[in-house]
Amino acid sequence: MDNLLAYIIMALMMSMLPGTDTVLIMKNTLNHGAKAGRYTILGMATGLTFWTITAVLGLSVVITQSVFLFNIIKYLGAAYLFYLGVRAFLTKSTLSLEAVQADSPCSIVQPSHRHYKESYLQGAISNILNPKTVLVYITFMPQFIDLNGNTNQQLIELGLILTLIAVGWFLILVYLLDHVRNWLKKPKFQKAFQKSTGVMLIGFGVKTVI
């Protein structure tokens, strides 16, 4: 691999730039706790791993060379983000600590598992259906590959580095959000945050197809 340090710095900058993953992680962490945020990160890592395997198999090149296949991923991803945005915008209430404490233990367990599962699926699906992730592997990573070496091995290593950097950054973000969460339990803030994240997700969905 060429210029590994430059790749690490650029990968960190890309991870820190606000995007769909950031919005989803913030939404799930503030609404359902740090564990939901970590499940979202796990889903995101699953999506990145999917594209790493896809790149190694050479399918990402086929997808970018096929306008039809690329557009299918593009519009599916946009539709999913739009769906998440509308759902977040129309949600009337969020899960508060007070509501959890008022319920019995039996009524808490099932919704919690459902929230964690939904958080994981949101992180995974949004990454798998994100055409920009394909472009990262096609346009960004090849710049750091040594053509005299094993290309597939380098793609795996670069993909793993990108995933680890993204996971590390988002775990820090979840940790910070979880501590701030105690000061952000007011219904007015939760309602405003829910609607603003909904609008942002809808915006990302629209931007994907433009």
N, C-alpha and C positions, 0 to 999 in steps of 0.2 A: 504493500500500500504506500502511496505517496502522500506526503504532508499530513500525517496522521493528526498532529497537534492542531493544524488549521481545520481539519474535518471536525474534531471534537469541539472546538470553539464555535464553529458555524452550526453544528448540530445543537449545541446548548442554546444559541441565540434563536434558532428556529423553534425550539421547544418552549422558550420563554415568551415568544410572541403570542399575544392573545389570539385565540382561535376557537374552533368548535370544541376541542378537548377541554380547554380552559373553562369555557362556559358550562359544559356538562359537569365537570368536576366541581365547580363552584356551586352549581345548582343542587347537585345531589348531596354534597357535604353540608351545606347550610340547611337543607331541608330535612335530611335523614341521618346526619352524623358522619364522623370520620370514616367509619367502616364502609358506608355507602360510597364515599369518595374513593376509598382504596379499591373497592370492587369495580368502580368505573375505570380506575387506572389499570386494573387487571384486564378488563375488557379492551382497553386501548392497546395494551401490550400484546394481546391476542391478535388484534387487527394488524399491528405492525409485523408480528411474526408471520402472519398469513402472507403479507406482501413480500417479506424476505424470502420465504419459500417459493412464492410465485416468481420472483425475480431470478432466483437460482434456476428454476425450471425453464426460464426463458419465456414464460407466458406473458409477462408484463410488456415485453417487446411486441408480442403479437397483438396485445390489447391496444397499445398506442398506435400500432400500424393499421388497426382496423377501426375506422370511424364508427361503424355500427356498434361494436362491442364497447368501445370507449364511451359512446353516448349513452348506452344502456346503463353502465356504472354511474355515469355523470348524473343522469336524470333520476335514477333510483336513489342515489345519495342525496340529491336536492330534495326529493319528495320526503325522504325520511327526516331530514333536518326540519323541513317545513312542518311535518306532522308533530315532531317534538316541540317545536316552537309554539304552534297553535295550542297543543295540549298544555304546555306550561302557562301560556297566556290566559287560558280559560279556566285554569284550576282556581277554585274559590278559596281554598285554604291549604295550609302547609302543616306538616306534622310538628307539633310543638312539644317541648319537654313536659309542659303542664298537662297536655292531653294524654301523654304516655303514662304519667304518674297517676292520672285519674282512672285509667283502665286497669282491669285485672290482668295478672301475668298471662293467663290463657289467651286473652284477646290481643296481646302484644306480639307473641311469637310469630304467628303466621304472616301478618303484615310486614314485619321486619324482614323475613326471608324473601317476601315478594319484592320489597324495595331493593334488597341487595341483588336479586336476580335481574331486576329491571335495570339497575345501575350498570351491572356487568354487560348486559346485552346492548345498552345504549352506547357504551364505550367501544364495544367490539364492532357493532353494525356501522356506527358512524365512521369508523376508520376503514373498514372493509369496503364500504360504498363511497369512499372519498377518492375521486379521481386525482386529486392533488398528491395523494400518497403514491400513486403510480408514477407521477412525474418526478417525485423526489428520487425514486430508484432509477429512473431513466435518465434524468438530466443532472442531478446533483452527485449521486454516488460515483458514476463512471469517471468523474474528474479526479477521483482519488484512487483509482485502480491502476496498478502496475500491469500492463499488458504482457509483460514477460513472466508474470507469476500465474498462480492458479486463480482464475477469475471467479469461479464459484465460491472458493474458500474466502476470497476477499469480500465478496458480496455478503456472505454469511457473517463475517466479522464486522463489517461496516453496519449491517442491519442490526446486529446484536448491540453494538456500541450506541447506535441511535436509540434503540429501545431502552437500554439501561439509563441513558442520559435523560430521556423523556420521563421515565418512571421515577428517577431520583428527584427531578425537579418538581414533578406533580405531587410526590409524597411530602416534600417540603411545603408545597402550597396547601395541601390538605391539613397538615399539622398546624400551620398558621391560621387557616380558616376555622379549624375546630376550636382554637383558643379565642378567636374573635367572636365565634358563634354565640357565646354566652352574653355578649353585649348586643346581639342583633336579633333578639327574640321578640321584639315588638311587632305586633300584627301589621302595623302600617308599613314597616320596613319589609317584612316578609311578602306582603302583597305587592309592593313596588318592585322588589327584587324578582319575584316570580314573573311579573309582566314584562320587566325589562329584559330578563333572560329569554323569555318567549320571543320578544321582538328581535333580539340579537340572533337567535337560532333561525328564525324565519329569514332574517337578513343574510345569514351565511348560506341558507338554502338557495335563495334567489341569486346570490353572488356566484354560486357554484355553476349555474347554468348560463351565466352571462359571459 
